[in-house]
Amino acid sequence: MINFNWSEEAAQEWDEQASNWSERSQHMWDTGSRKQIIPLINKYIKKNQYVLDVGCGDGYGAYKLYQQEYQVTAIDLSQEMVRYAKQRLPGSVTVIQGDVNHLPFDNDTFDGLIAINVLEWTESPKNALKELKRVVKPKGYLCASILGPTAGPRINSYPRLHEQKVICNTMMPWEFHKLCLELDVTYIDGFGVFKQGVKQKNYENLSLELQQALSFSWIFMLRNGD
């Protein structure tokens, strides 16, 4: 592919995946790999504060935030995902189409945000993280999830070895952690999500880096500034 616009290709890909994603997202948030995210958010972000869901998909995560009495705004690159989200969410939740690399919000708008498995699908995670940081108030919170080495979706980056263009980068949790430190985004809490077959006894005594190396994904709770 000679001309490759990452954002356009990503939007098209997620448009095509929207129906399938919508069928699976409720399970992920209620009983699957994302079930511990809302309780983590509740530990740090107060009720009625303003929270942005970046890469909201079909809107089920935003709906969970709404249920917890947050003032929610949701944004996704995919027009189809936005359509699903608008059907799911009440009118009090603002849902818009937009790019994480160019968020249409003023500086310091939100008390917190979530970006769950979003940055792995950006051309420049550094630039995307700068945008997330920009729209969150100083000392506000960013909850981000990064796919670990054992995550099945990482197969989407494999074609790059055949010099094909892909929309999935290869950033690992430890790399994201390092990037956060460089950008004055502080890691304050987090946990790993592991595949079936990986027991707590397999990782509980390991260092953070080794735990991340076993993970399907790592959930980061970050603070904007130290």
NUMAR-464271 format. One record per atom (N, C-alpha, C): z, y, x; residue in one letter; residue number from 1. Coordinates in nm, 2 decimals, padded with zeros to 4 digits. Atoms other than C-alpha are relative to their C-alpha. Layout:
N
PT       z       y       x  rest   nr
PT       Z       Y       X     A  NUM
...
***
This chain:
226
PT       z       y       x  rest   nr
PT   00.00  -00.12   00.08     M    1
PT   00.00   00.00   00.00     M    1
PT   00.00   00.12   00.09     M    1
PT   00.01  -00.12  -00.09     I    2
PT  -00.12   00.32   00.17     I    2
PT   00.09   00.11  -00.04     I    2
PT  -00.08  -00.11   00.05     N    3
PT   00.04   00.58  -00.05     N    3
PT   00.12  -00.07  -00.07     N    3
PT  -00.12   00.07   00.05     F    4
PT   00.40   00.48  -00.13     F    4
PT   00.11   00.11  -00.03     F    4
PT  -00.10  -00.09   00.04     N    5
PT   00.63   00.71  -00.32     N    5
PT   00.12  -00.08  -00.05     N    5
PT  -00.11   00.09   00.03     W    6
PT   00.97   00.54  -00.32     W    6
PT   00.06   00.03  -00.14     W    6
PT  -00.07  -00.03   00.13     S    7
PT   01.12   00.72  -00.62     S    7
PT  -00.09  -00.05  -00.12     S    7
PT   00.09   00.04   00.10     E    8
PT   00.81   00.66  -00.83     E    8
PT  -00.01  -00.15  -00.02     E    8
PT   00.01   00.15   00.01     E    9
PT   00.79   00.29  -00.74     E    9
PT   00.13  -00.05  -00.05     E    9
PT  -00.13   00.05   00.06     A   10
PT   01.16   00.25  -00.81     A   10
PT   00.01   00.02  -00.15     A   10
PT   00.00  -00.03   00.15     A   11
PT   01.13   00.42  -01.15     A   11
PT  -00.08  -00.11  -00.07     A   11
PT   00.09   00.09   00.07     Q   12
PT   00.84   00.19  -01.24     Q   12
PT   00.07  -00.14   00.00     Q   12
PT  -00.06   00.13  -00.01     E   13
PT   01.03  -00.12  -01.12     E   13
PT   00.11  -00.02  -00.10     E   13
PT  -00.11   00.01   00.09     W   14
PT   01.34  -00.04  -01.32     W   14
PT  -00.04   00.01  -00.14     W   14
PT   00.06   00.00   00.13     D   15
PT   01.13   00.04  -01.62     D   15
PT  -00.03  -00.14  -00.05     D   15
PT   00.04   00.14   00.03     E   16
PT   01.00  -00.31  -01.61     E   16
PT   00.12  -00.09  -00.01     E   16
PT  -00.11   00.09   00.01     Q   17
PT   01.34  -00.46  -01.56     Q   17
PT   00.10   00.04  -00.11     Q   17
PT  -00.10  -00.05   00.09     A   18
PT   01.52  -00.26  -01.83     A   18
PT   00.04  -00.10  -00.11     A   18
PT  -00.03   00.10   00.11     S   19
PT   01.50  -00.52  -02.11     S   19
PT   00.09  -00.11   00.05     S   19
PT  -00.08   00.11  -00.06     N   20
PT   01.63  -00.80  -01.89     N   20
PT   00.14   00.05   00.05     N   20
PT  -00.13  -00.05  -00.04     W   21
PT   01.90  -00.58  -01.74     W   21
PT   00.09   00.02  -00.11     W   21
PT  -00.08  -00.03   00.12     S   22
PT   02.02  -00.47  -02.08     S   22
PT   00.07  -00.13  -00.06     S   22
PT  -00.06   00.13   00.05     E   23
PT   02.07  -00.84  -02.18     E   23
PT   00.11  -00.05   00.08     E   23
PT  -00.11   00.05  -00.09     R   24
PT   02.30  -00.90  -01.88     R   24
PT   00.11   00.10   00.03     R   24
PT  -00.10  -00.09  -00.05     S   25
PT   02.49  -00.58  -01.82     S   25
PT   00.14  -00.01  -00.07     S   25
PT  -00.13   00.01   00.07     Q   26
PT   02.76  -00.63  -02.09     Q   26
PT   00.09  -00.10   00.07     Q   26
PT  -00.08   00.11  -00.06     H   27
PT   02.86  -00.96  -01.93     H   27
PT   00.05   00.05   00.14     H   27
PT  -00.04  -00.04  -00.13     M   28
PT   02.87  -00.80  -01.58     M   28
PT   00.12   00.09  -00.01     M   28
PT  -00.11  -00.09   00.01     W   29
PT   03.10  -00.52  -01.70     W   29
PT   00.13  -00.06  -00.06     W   29
PT  -00.11   00.05   00.07     D   30
PT   03.32  -00.72  -01.93     D   30
PT   00.07  -00.12   00.07     D   30
PT  -00.06   00.12  -00.06     T   31
PT   03.37  -01.05  -01.75     T   31
PT  -00.06  -00.04   00.14     T   31
PT   00.07   00.04  -00.12     G   32
PT   03.14  -01.06  -01.45     G   32
PT   00.04   00.09   00.13     G   32
PT  -00.02  -00.06  -00.13     S   33
PT   03.10  -00.89  -01.11     S   33
PT   00.06   00.15  -00.01     S   33
PT  -00.05  -00.13   00.01     R   34
PT   03.19  -00.54  -01.24     R   34
PT   00.13   00.02  -00.09     R   34
PT  -00.11  -00.01   00.10     K   35
PT   03.49  -00.62  -01.46     K   35
PT   00.12   00.08   00.06     K   35
PT  -00.12  -00.06  -00.06     Q   36
PT   03.75  -00.47  -01.21     Q   36
PT  -00.03   00.15   00.03     Q   36
PT   00.03  -00.14  -00.03     I   37
PT   03.57  -00.13  -01.17     I   37
PT   00.07   00.10  -00.08     I   37
PT  -00.07  -00.10   00.09     I   38
PT   03.71   00.05  -01.47     I   38
PT   00.15   00.00   00.03     I   38
PT  -00.14  -00.01  -00.04     P   39
PT   04.07  -00.05  -01.39     P   39
PT   00.02   00.08   00.13     P   39
PT  -00.02  -00.08  -00.12     L   40
PT   04.02   00.09  -01.04     L   40
PT  -00.02   00.15  -00.02     L   40
PT   00.02  -00.14   00.04     I   41
PT   03.88   00.41  -01.18     I   41
PT   00.12   00.06  -00.07     I   41
PT  -00.12  -00.05   00.07     N   42
PT   04.18   00.44  -01.41     N   42
PT   00.12   00.03   00.09     N   42
PT  -00.11  -00.03  -00.09     K   43
PT   04.41   00.44  -01.11     K   43
PT  -00.01   00.14   00.06     K   43
PT   00.01  -00.13  -00.07     Y   44
PT   04.27   00.76  -00.97     Y   44
PT  -00.06   00.11  -00.08     Y   44
PT   00.06  -00.11   00.08     I   45
PT   04.08   00.96  -01.23     I   45
PT   00.07   00.00  -00.14     I   45
PT  -00.08  -00.02   00.12     K   46
PT   04.28   01.10  -01.52     K   46
PT  -00.09   00.00  -00.13     K   46
PT   00.07   00.00   00.13     K   47
PT   04.18   01.07  -01.89     K   47
PT  -00.05   00.14  -00.02     K   47
PT   00.06  -00.13   00.04     N   48
PT   03.96   01.35  -02.02     N   48
PT  -00.07   00.08   00.11     N   48
PT   00.07  -00.07  -00.11     Q   49
PT   03.83   01.44  -01.68     Q   49
PT  -00.15  -00.03  -00.01     Q   49
PT   00.15   00.01   00.01     Y   50
PT   03.45   01.48  -01.62     Y   50
PT  -00.05  -00.10   00.11     Y   50
PT   00.04   00.11  -00.08     V   51
PT   03.29   01.17  -01.48     V   51
PT  -00.15  -00.02  -00.02     V   51
PT   00.15   00.03   00.00     L   52
PT   02.92   01.11  -01.39     L   52
PT  -00.03  -00.14   00.04     L   52
PT   00.05   00.14  -00.03     D   53
PT   02.76   00.77  -01.40     D   53
PT  -00.14   00.01   00.05     D   53
PT   00.12  -00.01  -00.07     V   54
PT   02.48   00.77  -01.15     V   54
PT  -00.07  -00.14   00.00     V   54
PT   00.06   00.13   00.01     G   55
PT   02.22   00.49  -01.20     G   55
PT   00.06  -00.07  -00.12     G   55
PT  -00.08   00.06   00.11     C   56
PT   02.37   00.42  -01.54     C   56
PT  -00.07  -00.12  -00.07     C   56
PT   00.07   00.12   00.06     G   57
PT   02.11   00.16  -01.64     G   57
PT   00.00   00.02  -00.15     G   57
PT   00.01   00.00   00.14     D   58
PT   02.13   00.07  -02.00     D   58
PT   00.12   00.07  -00.07     D   58
PT  -00.11  -00.08   00.05     G   59
PT   02.45   00.27  -02.04     G   59
PT   00.13  -00.07  -00.03     G   59
PT  -00.12   00.07   00.04     Y   60
PT   02.71   00.00  -02.08     Y   60
PT   00.12   00.04   00.08     Y   60
PT  -00.11  -00.05  -00.08     G   61
PT   02.92   00.12  -01.79     G   61
PT   00.05   00.13  -00.04     G   61
PT  -00.04  -00.13   00.05     A   62
PT   02.91   00.47  -01.92     A   62
PT   00.08  -00.01  -00.13     A   62
PT  -00.07   00.03   00.13     Y   63
PT   03.02   00.33  -02.26     Y   63
PT   00.14  -00.04   00.03     Y   63
PT  -00.14   00.04  -00.04     K   64
PT   03.32   00.17  -02.09     K   64
PT   00.08   00.12   00.04     K   64
PT  -00.07  -00.12  -00.04     L   65
PT   03.41   00.50  -01.94     L   65
PT   00.03   00.09  -00.12     L   65
PT  -00.02  -00.07   00.13     Y   66
PT   03.37   00.67  -02.28     Y   66
PT   00.12  -00.06  -00.07     Y   66
PT  -00.11   00.07   00.06     Q   67
PT   03.61   00.41  -02.42     Q   67
PT   00.13   00.04   00.06     Q   67
PT  -00.12  -00.04  -00.07     Q   68
PT   03.86   00.52  -02.16     Q   68
PT   00.04   00.14  -00.01     Q   68
PT  -00.03  -00.14   00.04     E   69
PT   03.85   00.88  -02.29     E   69
PT  -00.04   00.09   00.12     E   69
PT   00.06  -00.09  -00.10     Y   70
PT   03.65   01.03  -02.00     Y   70
PT  -00.11   00.08  -00.06     Y   70
PT   00.11  -00.08   00.04     Q   71
PT   03.41   01.31  -02.05     Q   71
PT  -00.12  -00.04   00.09     Q   71
PT   00.09   00.08  -00.08     V   72
PT   03.10   01.12  -01.94     V   72
PT  -00.14   00.07  -00.01     V   72
PT   00.14  -00.03  -00.01     T   73
PT   02.75   01.22  -01.83     T   73
PT  -00.06  -00.11   00.08     T   73
PT   00.07   00.11  -00.06     A   74
PT   02.50   00.95  -01.74     A   74
PT  -00.14   00.04   00.04     A   74
PT   00.13  -00.04  -00.05     I   75
PT   02.18   00.97  -01.54     I   75
PT  -00.06  -00.13   00.06     I   75
PT   00.07   00.11  -00.06     D   76
PT   01.92   00.72  -01.44     D   76
PT  -00.15   00.04   00.03     D   76
PT   00.14  -00.03  -00.04     L   77
PT   01.58   00.73  -01.26     L   77
PT  -00.10  -00.06  -00.10     L   77
PT   00.09   00.07   00.08     S   78
PT   01.42   00.49  -01.51     S   78
PT   00.00   00.06  -00.15     S   78
PT   00.01  -00.05   00.13     Q   79
PT   01.29   00.64  -01.84     Q   79
PT   00.04  -00.11  -00.10     Q   79
PT  -00.04   00.11   00.09     E   80
PT   01.33   00.30  -02.01     E   80
PT   00.15  -00.03   00.00     E   80
PT  -00.14   00.02   00.00     M   81
PT   01.69   00.26  -01.89     M   81
PT   00.07   00.12  -00.08     M   81
PT  -00.05  -00.11   00.08     V   82
PT   01.76   00.61  -02.03     V   82
PT  -00.01  -00.02  -00.15     V   82
PT   00.02   00.02   00.14     R   83
PT   01.61   00.51  -02.36     R   83
PT   00.11  -00.10  -00.05     R   83
PT  -00.10   00.10   00.04     Y   84
PT   01.84   00.20  -02.38     Y   84
PT   00.14   00.07   00.00     Y   84
PT  -00.13  -00.07   00.00     A   85
PT   02.14   00.42  -02.28     A   85
PT   00.02   00.09  -00.11     A   85
PT  -00.01  -00.09   00.11     K   86
PT   02.07   00.68  -02.54     K   86
PT   00.03  -00.08  -00.13     K   86
PT  -00.02   00.08   00.12     Q   87
PT   02.06   00.40  -02.81     Q   87
PT   00.14  -00.05   00.00     Q   87
PT  -00.13   00.06  -00.01     R   88
PT   02.39   00.26  -02.69     R   88
PT   00.12   00.10  -00.01     R   88
PT  -00.11  -00.10  -00.01     L   89
PT   02.60   00.58  -02.63     L   89
PT   00.01   00.10  -00.11     L   89
PT  -00.01  -00.10   00.11     P   90
PT   02.74   00.82  -02.88     P   90
PT  -00.05   00.14   00.05     P   90
PT   00.06  -00.13  -00.03     G   91
PT   02.60   01.17  -02.90     G   91
PT   00.08   00.09   00.09     G   91
PT  -00.09  -00.08  -00.09     S   92
PT   02.90   01.32  -02.71     S   92
PT  -00.03  -00.03   00.15     S   92
PT   00.03   00.03  -00.14     V   93
PT   02.78   01.15  -02.39     V   93
PT  -00.14   00.05   00.03     V   93
PT   00.13  -00.05  -00.04     T   94
PT   02.50   01.34  -02.22     T   94
PT  -00.07  -00.11   00.09     T   94
PT   00.08   00.10  -00.08     V   95
PT   02.22   01.10  -02.09     V   95
PT  -00.13   00.07   00.03     V   95
PT   00.12  -00.06  -00.05     I   96
PT   01.94   01.23  -01.88     I   96
PT  -00.07  -00.09   00.10     I   96
PT   00.08   00.07  -00.10     Q   97
PT   01.66   01.10  -01.66     Q   97
PT   00.01   00.09   00.13     Q   97
PT  -00.01  -00.08  -00.12     G   98
PT   01.70   01.21  -01.30     G   98
PT   00.01  -00.09   00.13     G   98
PT   00.01   00.07  -00.13     D   99
PT   01.69   01.11  -00.93     D   99
PT   00.13   00.03   00.08     D   99
PT  -00.12  -00.02  -00.08     V  100
PT   02.01   01.06  -00.72     V  100
PT  -00.02   00.09   00.12     V  100
PT   00.03  -00.08  -00.11     N  101
PT   01.84   01.24  -00.44     N  101
PT  -00.01   00.15  -00.04     N  101
PT   00.02  -00.14   00.04     H  102
PT   01.80   01.56  -00.65     H  102
PT   00.08   00.01  -00.14     H  102
PT  -00.08   00.00   00.13     L  103
PT   02.09   01.56  -00.91     L  103
PT  -00.01   00.14  -00.06     L  103
PT   00.01  -00.13   00.06     P  104
PT   02.04   01.84  -01.16     P  104
PT   00.13   00.06  -00.05     P  104
PT  -00.13  -00.05   00.03     F  105
PT   02.40   01.96  -01.15     F  105
PT   00.04   00.10   00.11     F  105
PT  -00.05  -00.09  -00.09     D  106
PT   02.58   02.25  -00.99     D  106
PT   00.10  -00.07   00.10     D  106
PT  -00.10   00.05  -00.09     N  107
PT   02.81   02.20  -00.69     N  107
PT   00.13  -00.01  -00.07     N  107
PT  -00.14   00.02   00.05     D  108
PT   03.16   02.07  -00.77     D  108
PT   00.01  -00.01  -00.15     D  108
PT   00.00   00.00   00.14     T  109
PT   03.08   01.99  -01.13     T  109
PT   00.09  -00.11  -00.06     T  109
PT  -00.07   00.12   00.05     F  110
PT   03.26   01.65  -01.17     F  110
PT   00.13  -00.03   00.07     F  110
PT  -00.13   00.04  -00.06     D  111
PT   03.61   01.53  -01.12     D  111
PT  -00.02  -00.14   00.08     D  111
PT   00.03   00.13  -00.07     G  112
PT   03.46   01.19  -01.02     G  112
PT  -00.13  -00.05  -00.05     G  112
PT   00.12   00.07   00.04     L  113
PT   03.16   00.97  -01.04     L  113
PT   00.00  -00.14   00.04     L  113
PT   00.02   00.14  -00.04     I  114
PT   03.05   00.61  -01.02     I  114
PT  -00.15  -00.01   00.04     I  114
PT   00.13   00.04  -00.04     A  115
PT   02.74   00.48  -00.84     A  115
PT   00.00  -00.14   00.04     A  115
PT  -00.02   00.14  -00.02     I  116
PT   02.73   00.11  -00.88     I  116
PT  -00.13  -00.07   00.04     I  116
PT   00.12   00.06  -00.05     N  117
PT   02.47  -00.07  -00.67     N  117
PT  -00.12   00.10  -00.02     N  117
PT   00.11  -00.10   00.00     V  118
PT   02.26   00.25  -00.65     V  118
PT  -00.06   00.03   00.13     V  118
PT   00.05  -00.05  -00.13     L  119
PT   02.24   00.35  -00.29     L  119
PT  -00.08  -00.10   00.08     L  119
PT   00.09   00.10  -00.07     E  120
PT   02.08   00.02  -00.18     E  120
PT  -00.14   00.01  -00.04     E  120
PT   00.13  -00.02   00.05     W  121
PT   01.78   00.13  -00.38     W  121
PT  -00.06   00.14   00.02     W  121
PT   00.05  -00.14  -00.04     T  122
PT   01.73   00.47  -00.22     T  122
PT  -00.06  -00.01   00.14     T  122
PT   00.07  -00.01  -00.12     E  123
PT   01.50   00.56   00.06     E  123
PT   00.09   00.05   00.11     E  123
PT  -00.09  -00.06  -00.10     S  124
PT   01.77   00.76   00.24     S  124
PT   00.14   00.00  -00.06     S  124
PT  -00.14   00.00   00.05     P  125
PT   02.13   00.66   00.15     P  125
PT   00.08   00.12   00.05     P  125
PT  -00.08  -00.12  -00.05     K  126
PT   02.26   00.94   00.37     K  126
PT  -00.03   00.12  -00.09     K  126
PT   00.04  -00.12   00.09     N  127
PT   02.07   01.21   00.16     N  127
PT   00.06  -00.02  -00.14     N  127
PT  -00.06   00.02   00.13     A  128
PT   02.18   01.04  -00.16     A  128
PT   00.15   00.02  -00.01     A  128
PT  -00.14  -00.02   00.00     L  129
PT   02.54   01.03  -00.06     L  129
PT   00.04   00.15   00.01     L  129
PT  -00.02  -00.15   00.00     K  130
PT   02.52   01.40   00.03     K  130
PT   00.00   00.06  -00.14     K  130
PT   00.01  -00.05   00.13     E  131
PT   02.41   01.47  -00.32     E  131
PT   00.12  -00.04  -00.09     E  131
PT  -00.12   00.04   00.07     L  132
PT   02.69   01.26  -00.47     L  132
PT   00.12   00.09   00.04     L  132
PT  -00.11  -00.08  -00.05     K  133
PT   02.94   01.45  -00.25     K  133
PT  -00.01   00.14  -00.06     K  133
PT   00.02  -00.14   00.04     R  134
PT   02.79   01.79  -00.35     R  134
PT   00.05   00.02  -00.14     R  134
PT  -00.03  -00.02   00.14     V  135
PT   02.84   01.74  -00.73     V  135
PT   00.14  -00.03  -00.04     V  135
PT  -00.14   00.03   00.03     V  136
PT   03.20   01.62  -00.70     V  136
PT   00.09   00.10   00.06     V  136
PT  -00.10  -00.10  -00.04     K  137
PT   03.49   01.86  -00.67     K  137
PT   00.07  -00.04   00.13     K  137
PT  -00.08   00.03  -00.11     P  138
PT   03.68   01.88  -00.35     P  138
PT   00.13  -00.08  -00.04     P  138
PT  -00.11   00.10   00.03     K  139
PT   03.94   01.59  -00.35     K  139
PT  -00.03  -00.08  -00.13     K  139
PT   00.04   00.08   00.11     G  140
PT   03.75   01.44  -00.64     G  140
PT  -00.04  -00.14   00.05     G  140
PT   00.02   00.14  -00.04     Y  141
PT   03.66   01.07  -00.64     Y  141
PT  -00.14  -00.05  -00.03     Y  141
PT   00.13   00.06   00.01     L  142
PT   03.35   00.87  -00.58     L  142
PT   00.02  -00.15   00.00     L  142
PT  -00.01   00.15   00.00     C  143
PT   03.34   00.50  -00.68     C  143
PT  -00.14  -00.06   00.02     C  143
PT   00.13   00.06  -00.03     A  144
PT   03.05   00.32  -00.52     A  144
PT   00.01  -00.15   00.03     A  144
PT   00.01   00.14  -00.03     S  145
PT   02.95  -00.04  -00.50     S  145
PT  -00.12  -00.03   00.08     S  145
PT   00.11   00.03  -00.09     I  146
PT   02.73  -00.17  -00.22     I  146
PT  -00.01  -00.15   00.01     I  146
PT   00.03   00.15  -00.01     L  147
PT   02.57  -00.52  -00.21     L  147
PT   00.05  -00.05   00.14     L  147
PT  -00.04   00.07  -00.12     G  148
PT   02.72  -00.75   00.05     G  148
PT  -00.11  -00.09   00.05     G  148
PT   00.10   00.09  -00.06     P  149
PT   02.54  -00.99   00.28     P  149
PT  -00.04  -00.12  -00.09     P  149
PT   00.03   00.12   00.07     T  150
PT   02.56  -01.28   00.03     T  150
PT  -00.07   00.03  -00.14     T  150
PT   00.06  -00.03   00.13     A  151
PT   02.41  -01.09  -00.27     A  151
PT  -00.14  -00.04  -00.01     A  151
PT   00.14   00.05   00.03     G  152
PT   02.10  -01.25  -00.42     G  152
PT  -00.10   00.11  -00.01     G  152
PT   00.10  -00.11   00.01     P  153
PT   01.93  -00.91  -00.50     P  153
PT  -00.05   00.05   00.14     P  153
PT   00.05  -00.04  -00.13     R  154
PT   01.90  -00.86  -00.12     R  154
PT  -00.14  -00.06   00.03     R  154
PT   00.13   00.06  -00.02     I  155
PT   01.59  -01.08  -00.14     I  155
PT  -00.11   00.10  -00.03     I  155
PT   00.10  -00.10   00.03     N  156
PT   01.41  -00.77  -00.27     N  156
PT  -00.04   00.08   00.13     N  156
PT   00.03  -00.07  -00.13     S  157
PT   01.42  -00.63   00.09     S  157
PT  -00.08  -00.09   00.09     S  157
PT   00.07   00.09  -00.10     Y  158
PT   01.26  -00.94   00.25     Y  158
PT  -00.14   00.03   00.03     Y  158
PT   00.14  -00.02  -00.03     P  159
PT   00.90  -00.84   00.21     P  159
PT  -00.03   00.10   00.11     P  159
PT   00.02  -00.10  -00.11     R  160
PT   00.95  -00.56   00.47     R  160
PT  -00.03  -00.07   00.13     R  160
PT   00.02   00.08  -00.12     L  161
PT   00.94  -00.84   00.73     L  161
PT  -00.15  -00.03   00.01     L  161
PT   00.15   00.02   00.00     H  162
PT   00.57  -00.88   00.63     H  162
PT  -00.07   00.13  -00.01     H  162
PT   00.05  -00.14   00.00     E  163
PT   00.53  -00.50   00.66     E  163
PT  -00.05   00.05  -00.13     E  163
PT   00.03  -00.05   00.13     Q  164
PT   00.52  -00.45   00.29     Q  164
PT   00.10   00.10  -00.04     Q  164
PT  -00.09  -00.11   00.05     K  165
PT   00.68  -00.15   00.12     K  165
PT   00.09  -00.06  -00.11     K  165
PT  -00.09   00.04   00.09     V  166
PT   00.99  -00.22  -00.07     V  166
PT   00.09   00.11  -00.04     V  166
PT  -00.09  -00.10   00.04     I  167
PT   01.25  -00.02  -00.27     I  167
PT   00.14  -00.04   00.02     I  167
PT  -00.13   00.05  -00.03     C  168
PT   01.55  -00.21  -00.15     C  168
PT   00.03   00.02   00.15     C  168
PT  -00.03  -00.01  -00.14     N  169
PT   01.70  -00.09   00.18     N  169
PT   00.10  -00.11   00.05     N  169
PT  -00.09   00.11  -00.06     T  170
PT   01.92  -00.31   00.41     T  170
PT   00.14   00.05   00.03     T  170
PT  -00.14  -00.05  -00.03     M  171
PT   02.24  -00.10   00.42     M  171
PT   00.11  -00.10  -00.04     M  171
PT  -00.11   00.09   00.02     M  172
PT   02.55  -00.32   00.45     M  172
PT   00.13   00.08  -00.03     M  172
PT  -00.12  -00.07   00.03     P  173
PT   02.90  -00.23   00.33     P  173
PT   00.06   00.07   00.12     P  173
PT  -00.06  -00.06  -00.12     W  174
PT   03.02  -00.16   00.68     W  174
PT  -00.07   00.12   00.05     W  174
PT   00.08  -00.12  -00.03     E  175
PT   02.73   00.08   00.74     E  175
PT   00.03   00.11  -00.10     E  175
PT  -00.03  -00.11   00.10     F  176
PT   02.81   00.27   00.42     F  176
PT   00.13   00.06   00.03     F  176
PT  -00.13  -00.05  -00.03     H  177
PT   03.17   00.29   00.52     H  177
PT   00.00   00.10   00.12     H  177
PT   00.02  -00.09  -00.11     K  178
PT   03.07   00.44   00.85     K  178
PT  -00.07   00.13  -00.04     K  178
PT   00.06  -00.12   00.05     L  179
PT   02.84   00.68   00.68     L  179
PT   00.09   00.10  -00.07     L  179
PT  -00.10  -00.08   00.07     C  180
PT   03.12   00.80   00.45     C  180
PT   00.09   00.08   00.10     C  180
PT  -00.09  -00.07  -00.10     L  181
PT   03.34   00.88   00.75     L  181
PT  -00.07   00.11   00.07     L  181
PT   00.08  -00.10  -00.07     E  182
PT   03.06   01.08   00.91     E  182
PT  -00.02   00.12  -00.09     E  182
PT   00.02  -00.11   00.09     L  183
PT   03.02   01.29   00.59     L  183
PT   00.13   00.05  -00.07     L  183
PT  -00.13  -00.05   00.05     D  184
PT   03.39   01.35   00.53     D  184
PT   00.03  -00.05  -00.14     D  184
PT  -00.04   00.06   00.12     V  185
PT   03.42   01.11   00.24     V  185
PT   00.09  -00.12   00.03     V  185
PT  -00.11   00.09  -00.05     T  186
PT   03.74   00.91   00.28     T  186
PT   00.02  -00.12  -00.09     T  186
PT  -00.03   00.12   00.06     Y  187
PT   03.79   00.55   00.19     Y  187
PT   00.15  -00.01  -00.03     Y  187
PT  -00.15   00.00   00.03     I  188
PT   04.12   00.52   00.00     I  188
PT   00.03  -00.13  -00.07     I  188
PT  -00.03   00.12   00.07     D  189
PT   04.09   00.19  -00.19     D  189
PT  -00.13  -00.08  -00.02     D  189
PT   00.12   00.07   00.02     G  190
PT   03.85  -00.09  -00.26     G  190
PT   00.03  -00.15  -00.01     G  190
PT  -00.02   00.14   00.00     F  191
PT   03.80  -00.46  -00.30     F  191
PT  -00.14  -00.07   00.00     F  191
PT   00.12   00.07   00.00     G  192
PT   03.54  -00.73  -00.26     G  192
PT  -00.02  -00.09  -00.12     G  192
PT   00.04   00.10   00.10     V  193
PT   03.35  -00.93  -00.52     V  193
PT  -00.07  -00.11   00.07     V  193
PT   00.05   00.12  -00.08     F  194
PT   03.28  -01.28  -00.40     F  194
PT  -00.07  -00.10  -00.09     F  194
PT   00.07   00.11   00.07     K  195
PT   03.05  -01.56  -00.51     K  195
PT   00.10  -00.11  -00.04     K  195
PT  -00.07   00.12   00.04     Q  196
PT   03.18  -01.86  -00.69     Q  196
PT   00.00  -00.10   00.12     Q  196
PT  -00.01   00.08  -00.11     G  197
PT   03.31  -02.10  -00.43     G  197
PT   00.07   00.06   00.12     G  197
PT  -00.08  -00.07  -00.10     V  198
PT   03.47  -01.84  -00.21     V  198
PT   00.14   00.03  -00.06     V  198
PT  -00.13  -00.01   00.05     K  199
PT   03.84  -01.86  -00.27     K  199
PT   00.08   00.11   00.08     K  199
PT  -00.08  -00.11  -00.07     Q  200
PT   04.10  -01.59  -00.19     Q  200
PT   00.06  -00.05   00.13     Q  200
PT  -00.05   00.05  -00.13     K  201
PT   04.25  -01.81   00.08     K  201
PT  -00.10   00.00   00.11     K  201
PT   00.11   00.00  -00.10     N  202
PT   03.91  -01.80   00.25     N  202
PT  -00.01   00.14   00.07     N  202
PT   00.02  -00.14  -00.05     Y  203
PT   03.93  -01.42   00.31     Y  203
PT   00.13   00.09   00.01     Y  203
PT  -00.11  -00.09   00.02     E  204
PT   04.28  -01.28   00.24     E  204
PT   00.06   00.04   00.14     E  204
PT  -00.06  -00.03  -00.13     N  205
PT   04.39  -01.29   00.61     N  205
PT  -00.11   00.06   00.10     N  205
PT   00.10  -00.05  -00.09     L  206
PT   04.06  -01.16   00.75     L  206
PT   00.00   00.16   00.00     L  206
PT   00.01  -00.15  -00.01     S  207
PT   03.99  -00.80   00.86     S  207
PT  -00.09   00.05  -00.11     S  207
PT   00.09  -00.06   00.10     L  208
PT   03.81  -00.56   00.63     L  208
PT  -00.14  -00.03   00.02     L  208
PT   00.14   00.02  -00.03     E  209
PT   03.49  -00.60   00.81     E  209
PT  -00.05  -00.15  -00.03     E  209
PT   00.03   00.14   00.02     L  210
PT   03.50  -00.98   00.79     L  210
PT   00.00  -00.03  -00.15     L  210
PT   00.00   00.02   00.14     Q  211
PT   03.59  -00.97   00.42     Q  211
PT  -00.13   00.05  -00.06     Q  211
PT   00.13  -00.05   00.05     Q  212
PT   03.29  -00.75   00.36     Q  212
PT  -00.12  -00.09   00.03     Q  212
PT   00.10   00.08  -00.04     A  213
PT   03.08  -00.99   00.55     A  213
PT  -00.02  -00.13  -00.09     A  213
PT   00.01   00.11   00.10     L  214
PT   03.16  -01.26   00.29     L  214
PT  -00.03   00.04  -00.14     L  214
PT   00.00  -00.05   00.14     S  215
PT   03.12  -01.04  -00.01     S  215
PT  -00.14   00.00  -00.06     S  215
PT   00.12  -00.03   00.08     F  216
PT   02.86  -01.03  -00.29     F  216
PT  -00.02   00.15  -00.01     F  216
PT   00.00  -00.14   00.00     S  217
PT   02.95  -00.67  -00.32     S  217
PT   00.13   00.06   00.04     S  217
PT  -00.12  -00.06  -00.03     W  218
PT   03.21  -00.43  -00.20     W  218
PT   00.02   00.13  -00.09     W  218
PT  -00.03  -00.12   00.09     I  219
PT   03.37  -00.17  -00.44     I  219
PT   00.08   00.10   00.08     I  219
PT  -00.07  -00.11  -00.08     F  220
PT   03.47   00.16  -00.26     F  220
PT   00.05   00.10  -00.10     F  220
PT  -00.05  -00.13   00.06     M  221
PT   03.70   00.42  -00.40     M  221
PT   00.02   00.10   00.11     M  221
PT   00.01  -00.10  -00.11     L  222
PT   03.64   00.73  -00.20     L  222
PT   00.05   00.13  -00.06     L  222
PT  -00.04  -00.13   00.04     R  223
PT   03.78   01.08  -00.20     R  223
PT  -00.09   00.10   00.07     R  223
PT   00.09  -00.10  -00.06     N  224
PT   03.56   01.39  -00.13     N  224
PT   00.09   00.09   00.08     N  224
PT  -00.08  -00.07  -00.10     G  225
PT   03.73   01.52   00.18     G  225
PT   00.12  -00.09   00.03     G  225
PT  -00.12   00.09  -00.04     D  226
PT   04.05   01.39   00.35     D  226
PT   00.12   00.04  -00.07     D  226
***
